[in-house]
Amino acid sequence: MKKFYLVLKILLILAVLIVLAYLVTHGDSEVILEKPWFGE
């Protein structure tokens, strides 16, 4: 089971890095915060 959690952690870190890279390259955090999946 430990290997499974390790894979999950790696995927989570990758997802965070992708989101951060997207935020940095687009630089429009305000627009992203206004998206529906963040709630209104």
Residue pairs with C-beta under 8 A, 6 or more apart in sequence:
23 29
23 32
26 32
32 38
